[in-house]
């Protein structure tokens, strides 16, 4: 077995939806609401007080068809952008007792227990920034190709900003969000053709401007290296499904990598803003539901994140939808 497939793309958003002007008036932004609106951002979603990143993850997994979970899961790869969202420990009880046990309450374990996935082992990814969901797909593929008898890996990402945060990062309007998908050996959805990951740890403390300054050169390098690895050219790519960033970014990048601008698919940008690590899954689900991706179409997923990290995946549509 050499092929794995990505399917059952679901997501959940924070329950408080606000227009960018409302969030500007509430002093939840760093830039002006007019600047963010000019970048294509209109709305975003925040969690209500008391709603946790784990609540978002559970909501996303509940959106999966019941049959997906009943069929059995061999592993859960639980990915977060903010490392704090990869732990639901009780810091107050740790401070009161000095017992680090209270700092080791892991959301992937809770997910396994809450959804009755007793046969699954859990893995956590917390150091790849916004690229972590594509990192989860890569890890899932590696597990399925190396672990005897494994057939299905559940990938989950979930992030909510801590109370008191501004809902803007690197000039992007942010939504609290979660996404999930199944990576398995049964042909359905999209075949995972190739993946690639670049890290520049020297930029681990890069600010917004340094991040922006490196964005175009590294994304261009990432895509070029990925296509070379896969034996593909830009002309082979039918669709690009990026993260939601300033809309000008994906008006410029297609010219740099040789892909037509009308092949870029990110319809959730106005309504969701930048949904942290969930953007690619949300936009891919939209592409699948639209019926625009025909069987055999190659789809390029691209994302950049702090660390600094850049990741991309090529998928092949294996079935006609809807």
C-alpha positions as a Python dict, from the first residue, in 0.01 Angstrom:
ca = {
    (1, 'X'): (0, 0, 0),
    (2, 'X'): (145, 335, -106),
    (3, 'X'): (-155, 566, -137),
    (4, 'X'): (-350, 745, 135),
    (5, 'X'): (-657, 965, 102),
    (6, 'X'): (-796, 1274, 275),
    (7, 'X'): (-1173, 1296, 317),
    (8, 'X'): (-1458, 1398, 549),
    (9, 'X'): (-1359, 1762, 584),
    (10, 'X'): (-1544, 1937, 867),
    (11, 'X'): (-1496, 2243, 1083),
    (12, 'X'): (-1638, 2448, 1370),
    (13, 'X'): (-1614, 2821, 1435),
    (14, 'X'): (-1640, 3033, 1748),
    (15, 'X'): (-2002, 3113, 1823),
    (16, 'X'): (-1970, 3495, 1837),
    (17, 'X'): (-1973, 3640, 1485),
    (18, 'X'): (-1874, 4005, 1451),
    (19, 'X'): (-1813, 4245, 1166),
    (20, 'X'): (-1463, 4387, 1141),
    (21, 'X'): (-1597, 4735, 1224),
    (22, 'X'): (-1759, 4604, 1543),
    (23, 'X'): (-1432, 4445, 1651),
    (24, 'X'): (-1249, 4766, 1566),
    (25, 'X'): (-1488, 4965, 1782),
    (26, 'X'): (-1436, 4710, 2062),
    (27, 'X'): (-1057, 4762, 2039),
    (28, 'X'): (-1000, 4397, 1947),
    (29, 'X'): (-775, 4482, 1651),
    (30, 'X'): (-426, 4624, 1605),
    (31, 'X'): (-482, 4780, 1263),
    (32, 'X'): (-776, 4996, 1167),
    (33, 'X'): (-1091, 4811, 1067),
    (34, 'X'): (-1076, 4999, 734),
    (35, 'X'): (-730, 4854, 661),
    (36, 'X'): (-847, 4500, 737),
    (37, 'X'): (-1162, 4548, 531),
    (38, 'X'): (-948, 4659, 238),
    (39, 'X'): (-754, 4331, 276),
    (40, 'X'): (-1076, 4137, 216),
    (41, 'X'): (-1176, 4065, 576),
    (42, 'X'): (-1540, 4137, 666),
    (43, 'X'): (-1642, 3903, 948),
    (44, 'X'): (-1481, 3679, 1205),
    (45, 'X'): (-1580, 3437, 1478),
    (46, 'X'): (-1475, 3438, 1843),
    (47, 'X'): (-1548, 3193, 2122),
    (48, 'X'): (-1782, 3299, 2399),
    (49, 'X'): (-1635, 3317, 2748),
    (50, 'X'): (-1607, 2962, 2880),
    (51, 'X'): (-1576, 2800, 2537),
    (52, 'X'): (-1239, 2633, 2503),
    (53, 'X'): (-1029, 2520, 2209),
    (54, 'X'): (-1118, 2167, 2308),
    (55, 'X'): (-1488, 2253, 2281),
    (56, 'X'): (-1420, 2364, 1923),
    (57, 'X'): (-1231, 2041, 1849),
    (58, 'X'): (-1516, 1831, 1987),
    (59, 'X'): (-1768, 2031, 1781),
    (60, 'X'): (-1568, 1965, 1465),
    (61, 'X'): (-1542, 1591, 1535),
    (62, 'X'): (-1915, 1574, 1608),
    (63, 'X'): (-1971, 1708, 1256),
    (64, 'X'): (-1817, 1392, 1112),
    (65, 'X'): (-2058, 1121, 995),
    (66, 'X'): (-2110, 874, 1280),
    (67, 'X'): (-2005, 590, 1052),
    (68, 'X'): (-1657, 742, 1021),
    (69, 'X'): (-1591, 706, 1392),
    (70, 'X'): (-1774, 373, 1427),
    (71, 'X'): (-1548, 221, 1162),
    (72, 'X'): (-1252, 264, 1396),
    (73, 'X'): (-962, 505, 1429),
    (74, 'X'): (-602, 391, 1466),
    (75, 'X'): (-455, 727, 1571),
    (76, 'X'): (-555, 1084, 1649),
    (77, 'X'): (-314, 1356, 1541),
    (78, 'X'): (-414, 1664, 1742),
    (79, 'X'): (-259, 1984, 1610),
    (80, 'X'): (-265, 2336, 1750),
    (81, 'X'): (-105, 2663, 1644),
    (82, 'X'): (-87, 2804, 1996),
    (83, 'X'): (96, 2553, 2219),
    (84, 'X'): (-134, 2641, 2510),
    (85, 'X'): (-428, 2501, 2316),
    (86, 'X'): (-254, 2161, 2321),
    (87, 'X'): (-303, 2133, 2696),
    (88, 'X'): (-618, 2169, 2906),
    (89, 'X'): (-436, 2136, 3240),
    (90, 'X'): (-537, 2335, 3547),
    (91, 'X'): (-266, 2591, 3615),
    (92, 'X'): (-431, 2713, 3936),
    (93, 'X'): (-423, 2363, 4087),
    (94, 'X'): (-58, 2331, 3985),
    (95, 'X'): (28, 2662, 4152),
    (96, 'X'): (-158, 2560, 4466),
    (97, 'X'): (-3, 2214, 4490),
    (98, 'X'): (324, 2224, 4296),
    (99, 'X'): (212, 1896, 4136),
    (100, 'X'): (283, 1899, 3763),
    (101, 'X'): (21, 1631, 3711),
    (102, 'X'): (-226, 1915, 3674),
    (103, 'X'): (-32, 2048, 3375),
    (104, 'X'): (-62, 1724, 3178),
    (105, 'X'): (-426, 1708, 3076),
    (106, 'X'): (-415, 1654, 2702),
    (107, 'X'): (-705, 1731, 2467),
    (108, 'X'): (-623, 1441, 2235),
    (109, 'X'): (-671, 1199, 2524),
    (110, 'X'): (-1001, 1366, 2611),
    (111, 'X'): (-1112, 1338, 2251),
    (112, 'X'): (-1027, 969, 2244),
    (113, 'X'): (-1227, 908, 2562),
    (114, 'X'): (-1523, 1135, 2483),
    (115, 'X'): (-1580, 982, 2140),
    (116, 'X'): (-1516, 621, 2239),
    (117, 'X'): (-1206, 586, 2021),
    (118, 'X'): (-1041, 338, 2253),
    (119, 'X'): (-830, 171, 1984),
    (120, 'X'): (-662, 498, 1881),
    (121, 'X'): (-325, 622, 2003),
    (122, 'X'): (-274, 997, 2025),
    (123, 'X'): (-7, 1233, 1895),
    (124, 'X'): (23, 1608, 1942),
    (125, 'X'): (171, 1874, 1713),
    (126, 'X'): (217, 2216, 1874),
    (127, 'X'): (526, 2379, 1720),
    (128, 'X'): (437, 2443, 1356),
    (129, 'X'): (227, 2757, 1391),
    (130, 'X'): (-60, 2793, 1145),
    (131, 'X'): (88, 2517, 926),
    (132, 'X'): (12, 2249, 1181),
    (133, 'X'): (-291, 2091, 1008),
    (134, 'X'): (-93, 2023, 693),
    (135, 'X'): (177, 1887, 923),
    (136, 'X'): (-85, 1654, 1070),
    (137, 'X'): (-173, 1524, 723),
    (138, 'X'): (195, 1453, 661),
    (139, 'X'): (234, 1268, 991),
    (140, 'X'): (-85, 1071, 928),
    (141, 'X'): (43, 959, 589),
    (142, 'X'): (374, 849, 740),
    (143, 'X'): (195, 651, 1009),
    (144, 'X'): (-32, 474, 764),
    (145, 'X'): (263, 378, 542),
    (146, 'X'): (471, 240, 828),
    (147, 'X'): (237, 96, 1093),
    (148, 'X'): (120, -257, 1000),
    (149, 'X'): (-255, -286, 977),
    (150, 'X'): (-334, 81, 1033),
    (151, 'X'): (-606, 217, 804),
    (152, 'X'): (-749, 538, 947),
    (153, 'X'): (-603, 843, 1122),
    (154, 'X'): (-818, 1128, 1252),
    (155, 'X'): (-652, 1468, 1213),
    (156, 'X'): (-785, 1753, 1427),
    (157, 'X'): (-677, 2113, 1472),
    (158, 'X'): (-829, 2357, 1721),
    (159, 'X'): (-730, 2703, 1838),
    (160, 'X'): (-892, 2986, 2028),
    (161, 'X'): (-716, 3303, 2129),
    (162, 'X'): (-677, 3355, 2506),
    (163, 'X'): (-904, 3609, 2673),
    (164, 'X'): (-762, 3958, 2633),
    (165, 'X'): (-605, 3888, 2292),
    (166, 'X'): (-640, 4115, 1993),
    (167, 'X'): (-805, 3921, 1711),
    (168, 'X'): (-549, 4021, 1455),
    (169, 'X'): (-214, 3862, 1375),
    (170, 'X'): (33, 3953, 1102),
    (171, 'X'): (-224, 4193, 958),
    (172, 'X'): (-491, 3920, 937),
    (173, 'X'): (-833, 3919, 1107),
    (174, 'X'): (-850, 3602, 1320),
    (175, 'X'): (-1128, 3352, 1396),
    (176, 'X'): (-1128, 3092, 1672),
    (177, 'X'): (-1181, 2766, 1488),
    (178, 'X'): (-1132, 2392, 1459),
    (179, 'X'): (-1122, 2148, 1170),
    (180, 'X'): (-1103, 1773, 1132),
    (181, 'X'): (-1061, 1521, 855),
    (182, 'X'): (-991, 1154, 806),
    (183, 'X'): (-672, 1030, 644),
    (184, 'X'): (-714, 669, 539),
    (185, 'X'): (-616, 395, 300),
    (186, 'X'): (-958, 354, 137),
    (187, 'X'): (-989, 556, -187),
    (188, 'X'): (-1222, 851, -125),
    (189, 'X'): (-1207, 1228, -138),
    (190, 'X'): (-854, 1330, -233),
    (191, 'X'): (-540, 1120, -281),
    (192, 'X'): (-240, 1268, -100),
    (193, 'X'): (15, 1295, -379),
    (194, 'X'): (304, 1479, -213),
    (195, 'X'): (388, 1713, 73),
    (196, 'X'): (670, 1948, 165),
    (197, 'X'): (777, 2148, 469),
    (198, 'X'): (1040, 2419, 518),
    (199, 'X'): (1142, 2556, 859),
    (200, 'X'): (1366, 2856, 920),
    (201, 'X'): (1426, 2850, 1294),
    (202, 'X'): (1647, 3156, 1266),
    (203, 'X'): (1324, 3351, 1224),
    (204, 'X'): (1160, 3206, 1536),
    (205, 'X'): (1109, 3551, 1684),
    (206, 'X'): (1026, 3729, 1362),
    (207, 'X'): (773, 4007, 1395),
    (208, 'X'): (487, 4085, 1162),
    (209, 'X'): (697, 4284, 915),
    (210, 'X'): (980, 4026, 900),
    (211, 'X'): (721, 3753, 849),
    (212, 'X'): (558, 3944, 569),
    (213, 'X'): (897, 4018, 415),
    (214, 'X'): (986, 3649, 395),
    (215, 'X'): (643, 3530, 282),
    (216, 'X'): (670, 3554, -95),
    (217, 'X'): (1023, 3419, -131),
    (218, 'X'): (960, 3119, 94),
    (219, 'X'): (618, 3030, -48),
    (220, 'X'): (763, 3043, -398),
    (221, 'X'): (1054, 2822, -289),
    (222, 'X'): (818, 2582, -111),
    (223, 'X'): (592, 2535, -412),
    (224, 'X'): (882, 2497, -653),
    (225, 'X'): (1050, 2230, -440),
    (226, 'X'): (724, 2045, -384),
    (227, 'X'): (641, 2033, -753),
    (228, 'X'): (994, 1912, -832),
    (229, 'X'): (963, 1637, -573),
    (230, 'X'): (633, 1524, -720),
    (231, 'X'): (753, 1542, -1079),
    (232, 'X'): (491, 1806, -1155),
    (233, 'X'): (484, 2154, -1305),
    (234, 'X'): (271, 2454, -1216),
    (235, 'X'): (67, 2381, -1526),
    (236, 'X'): (-44, 2051, -1375),
    (237, 'X'): (-215, 2224, -1080),
    (238, 'X'): (-589, 2274, -1129),
    (239, 'X'): (-660, 2457, -802),
    (240, 'X'): (-471, 2634, -525),
    (241, 'X'): (-631, 2629, -181),
    (242, 'X'): (-435, 2864, 46),
    (243, 'X'): (-481, 2994, 398),
    (244, 'X'): (-681, 3313, 433),
    (245, 'X'): (-443, 3608, 431),
    (246, 'X'): (-451, 3959, 285),
    (247, 'X'): (-623, 3907, -52),
    (248, 'X'): (-342, 4083, -235),
    (249, 'X'): (-105, 3799, -142),
    (250, 'X'): (-282, 3553, -369),
    (251, 'X'): (-316, 3808, -643),
    (252, 'X'): (65, 3832, -654),
    (253, 'X'): (172, 3473, -582),
    (254, 'X'): (3, 3307, -883),
    (255, 'X'): (218, 3522, -1111),
    (256, 'X'): (531, 3421, -921),
    (257, 'X'): (461, 3047, -938),
    (258, 'X'): (301, 3033, -1282),
    (259, 'X'): (-54, 2943, -1184),
    (260, 'X'): (-356, 3133, -1316),
    (261, 'X'): (-509, 3366, -1057),
    (262, 'X'): (-858, 3231, -1122),
    (263, 'X'): (-742, 2891, -998),
    (264, 'X'): (-708, 3022, -639),
    (265, 'X'): (-992, 2908, -411),
    (266, 'X'): (-1036, 3084, -77),
    (267, 'X'): (-1407, 3178, -59),
    (268, 'X'): (-1418, 3173, 321),
    (269, 'X'): (-1187, 3476, 358),
    (270, 'X'): (-1461, 3744, 389),
    (271, 'X'): (-1674, 3545, 631),
    (272, 'X'): (-1411, 3371, 846),
    (273, 'X'): (-1102, 3584, 823),
    (274, 'X'): (-794, 3378, 901),
    (275, 'X'): (-918, 3066, 1082),
    (276, 'X'): (-567, 2989, 1210),
    (277, 'X'): (-484, 2626, 1112),
    (278, 'X'): (-828, 2543, 975),
    (279, 'X'): (-827, 2760, 660),
    (280, 'X'): (-705, 2495, 416),
    (281, 'X'): (-960, 2238, 532),
    (282, 'X'): (-1246, 2490, 526),
    (283, 'X'): (-1158, 2606, 176),
    (284, 'X'): (-1093, 2254, 48),
    (285, 'X'): (-1434, 2142, 175),
    (286, 'X'): (-1588, 2436, -10),
    (287, 'X'): (-1407, 2341, -330),
    (288, 'X'): (-1526, 1981, -299),
    (289, 'X'): (-1884, 2090, -233),
    (290, 'X'): (-1881, 2325, -531),
    (291, 'X'): (-1826, 2044, -778),
    (292, 'X'): (-1553, 2249, -949),
    (293, 'X'): (-1281, 1993, -874),
    (294, 'X'): (-1322, 1711, -1120),
    (295, 'X'): (-1180, 1363, -1089),
    (296, 'X'): (-805, 1374, -1148),
    (297, 'X'): (-769, 1746, -1070),
    (298, 'X'): (-458, 1828, -869),
    (299, 'X'): (-514, 2065, -577),
    (300, 'X'): (-230, 2253, -408),
    (301, 'X'): (-275, 2343, -41),
    (302, 'X'): (-35, 2610, 90),
    (303, 'X'): (13, 2765, 433),
    (304, 'X'): (272, 2971, 620),
    (305, 'X'): (310, 2994, 995),
    (306, 'X'): (522, 3108, 1282),
    (307, 'X'): (833, 2919, 1373),
    (308, 'X'): (882, 3011, 1087),
    (309, 'X'): (726, 2727, 889),
    (310, 'X'): (589, 2685, 540),
    (311, 'X'): (400, 2372, 433),
    (312, 'X'): (225, 2258, 117),
    (313, 'X'): (44, 1947, 0),
    (314, 'X'): (-67, 1827, -343),
    (315, 'X'): (-392, 1631, -350),
    (316, 'X'): (-567, 1457, -638),
    (317, 'X'): (-947, 1453, -652),
    (318, 'X'): (-1055, 1091, -683),
    (319, 'X'): (-1430, 1131, -709),
    (320, 'X'): (-1680, 1368, -863),
    (321, 'X'): (-1869, 1590, -617),
    (322, 'X'): (-2123, 1680, -504),
}
